[in-house]
Amino acid sequence: MILASNIAVNLIASAGEKLASLRAAKLLVDSFINNQD
């Protein structure tokens, strides 16, 4: 039971990291596009 909850926590944490990096990448792309004007 403890192992399953640890796996779930790890999955959620890695998903959060992926989401954060995607958001950062989107910010970079948006700023790059805005600078093209």
N, C-alpha and C positions, 0 to 999 in steps of 0.2 A: 504493500500500500504506500509506504514512504517512497519507494523507488518510483512508482508511477507518478506521484506528485512532484518528485524532483524532475522527472522527464518533462512533465507538463510545464513546470516553471522554466526549465531550460528552453523549451520550444517557444514559450511566450517571450522570453528575453531575447532570443535570436530573431524572432519576428519583429520585435520592437527595434532592434538594431538595424534590420533591413529597412524598416519603414523610415527610420531616421536618416539613413544614408540615401534613400530614394528622395526624401524631402530635400536634403541638402543638394543632391544632384539637380533637382527641379529648380531650386533657387539659383544655382549656378547658370543653368540654361536660360532661365527667365531674365537674369541680369545681363547675360550675353546678348539675348535678343533685344532687350531694351537699349543696349549700348549701340545697336546697329543703326538707330534712327539718325 
